[in-house]
């Protein structure tokens, strides 16, 4: 079993007296310096005798086995019904999309009314005047920072036109974009 280092008493450091030159005395340099303990290597413990180490390893193994048994006893046995439950099909997984809204960055999921908006529809709405930067937190942030809106709207429109993926939209952003489709 590891023992507390007798040299540093577990503090991991020892004081060493340093001889100082006259200019170090003037600068008030300390006469003692903290160093890592040489016997324990700065970890605060040293190995015991081989017999003590073997006993410590046996105790540790016994403790680990005991914890595994307790964990196995607390874990409920898996019934046949739950073990053989079918995984959802790909179409069911596609229906349950979740993430953040691609316009306002709000957490959203299709189960809460969000929907995937086709890329072509987003481009059409943007051509008809839809501005994703004027919705929700984006508008407040741009007003607070004071960024030139004409420049940022142009950048946003270019981003939409170059994008090739579909958009996940929360219910609030869907209401806004439907005005332009």
C-alpha positions in Angstrom: 0.0 0.0 0.0 1.4 3.4 -0.8 2.6 5.3 2.2 2.9 9.0 2.9 6.4 10.2 2.0 8.4 10.5 5.2 10.6 13.2 3.8 7.9 15.7 2.8 5.0 14.3 4.9 2.8 14.3 1.8 3.3 18.0 1.0 5.2 17.0 -2.2 7.7 19.9 -1.6 10.7 20.4 0.6 12.5 23.6 1.7 16.1 24.0 0.5 18.4 26.6 1.9 19.9 28.7 -0.8 23.1 30.7 -0.6 22.5 34.2 -1.8 24.8 36.8 -3.2 24.9 40.3 -1.8 22.6 41.7 -4.5 20.0 39.0 -3.8 20.0 40.1 -0.2 19.4 43.7 -1.3 16.5 42.5 -3.6 15.1 40.5 -0.6 15.3 37.1 -2.4 14.2 34.3 0.0 16.8 32.3 1.8 14.8 29.1 1.3 13.4 27.6 -1.9 10.5 25.2 -2.4 11.6 22.1 -4.4 9.8 18.9 -5.3 10.6 16.1 -2.9 13.4 13.9 -4.3 12.2 10.7 -2.5 8.6 10.6 -3.7 9.2 12.5 -7.0 6.7 15.2 -6.0 3.7 12.9 -5.7 3.6 12.7 -1.9 3.5 8.9 -1.5 6.1 6.2 -1.7 5.8 2.4 -2.2 5.6 0.2 0.7 7.3 -3.1 1.1 6.5 -5.8 -1.5 4.2 -7.6 0.9 2.3 -4.4 1.6 1.9 -3.7 -2.1 0.6 -7.3 -2.7 -2.0 -6.9 0.1 -3.0 -3.5 -1.2 -3.6 -5.0 -4.7 -5.7 -7.8 -3.3 -7.9 -5.4 -1.3 -8.3 -3.2 -4.4 -9.3 -6.2 -6.6 -11.8 -7.4 -3.9 -13.3 -3.9 -3.7 -13.7 -3.7 -7.5 -15.3 -7.1 -7.8 -17.7 -6.1 -5.0 -18.7 -3.0 -6.8 -19.3 -4.9 -10.1 -21.5 -7.4 -8.3 -23.6 -4.6 -6.7 -23.9 -2.9 -10.1 -25.0 -6.1 -11.8 -27.6 -6.7 -9.0 -29.0 -3.2 -9.3 -29.2 -3.4 -13.1 -32.7 -4.6 -14.2 -32.7 -7.8 -16.2 -33.7 -7.1 -19.9 -37.0 -8.7 -20.8 -37.6 -10.5 -24.1 -40.0 -7.8 -25.1 -37.5 -4.9 -24.7 -34.6 -7.0 -26.1 -36.5 -7.8 -29.4 -38.2 -4.5 -29.9 -37.8 -3.4 -33.5 -35.8 -0.3 -34.4 -37.7 2.5 -36.1 -37.6 2.3 -39.9 -35.7 4.9 -41.9 -38.9 6.7 -42.8 -39.8 7.0 -39.1 -36.4 8.4 -38.3 -36.6 10.9 -41.1 -40.0 12.1 -39.7 -38.3 12.8 -36.3 -35.7 15.5 -37.2 -34.4 17.7 -34.5 -31.7 20.3 -34.2 -31.6 24.1 -34.4 -33.6 26.3 -36.7 -31.4 27.3 -39.7 -32.6 30.9 -39.5 -33.0 31.9 -35.9 -30.9 29.1 -34.2 -33.7 28.2 -31.7 -33.7 24.5 -30.6 -36.4 22.8 -32.5 -37.8 19.4 -33.6 -40.4 18.2 -36.0 -42.4 16.8 -33.1 -42.8 20.4 -31.9 -44.0 21.8 -35.2 -40.7 22.3 -37.1 -40.4 21.2 -40.7 -37.8 20.7 -43.3 -38.1 23.4 -45.9 -36.9 22.5 -49.4 -33.9 24.3 -50.8 -35.7 25.5 -54.0 -38.5 27.0 -51.9 -36.0 28.9 -49.7 -34.3 30.3 -52.8 -37.7 31.3 -54.3 -38.8 33.0 -51.0 -35.5 34.9 -50.9 -35.9 36.1 -54.5 -39.3 37.4 -53.5 -38.0 39.4 -50.6 -37.7 37.1 -47.7 -35.0 38.3 -45.3 -33.9 35.8 -42.6 -31.9 38.4 -40.8 -35.0 40.4 -39.9 -36.5 37.6 -37.8 -36.1 37.1 -34.0 -32.7 37.3 -32.3 -30.9 38.0 -35.6 -32.7 41.3 -36.0 -32.0 42.3 -32.4 -28.4 41.4 -32.7 -27.8 43.3 -35.9 -29.6 46.4 -34.5 -27.5 46.2 -31.3 -24.2 45.8 -33.1 -25.1 48.4 -35.8 -24.0 46.4 -38.8 -24.9 47.9 -42.2 -28.1 46.0 -43.1 -27.9 46.4 -46.9 -24.5 44.7 -46.8 -25.5 41.9 -44.5 -28.7 41.2 -46.4 -26.7 40.9 -49.6 -24.4 38.4 -47.9 -27.3 36.4 -46.6 -29.0 36.3 -50.0 -25.7 35.0 -51.6 -25.4 32.4 -48.9 -29.0 31.1 -49.6 -28.4 31.1 -53.4 -25.2 29.1 -53.0 -26.6 26.6 -50.4 -27.6 23.2 -51.7 -29.1 21.7 -48.6 -32.7 21.8 -47.2 -33.5 24.0 -44.2 -34.9 23.0 -40.8 -37.3 25.8 -39.7 -39.0 26.4 -36.4 -42.8 27.3 -36.4 -42.1 31.0 -36.0 -39.8 31.2 -39.0 -42.2 29.1 -41.0 -44.9 31.7 -40.5 -42.6 34.4 -41.8 -41.4 32.5 -44.8 -44.9 31.4 -45.9 -45.7 35.1 -46.6 -43.2 34.9 -49.5 -44.0 31.5 -51.0 
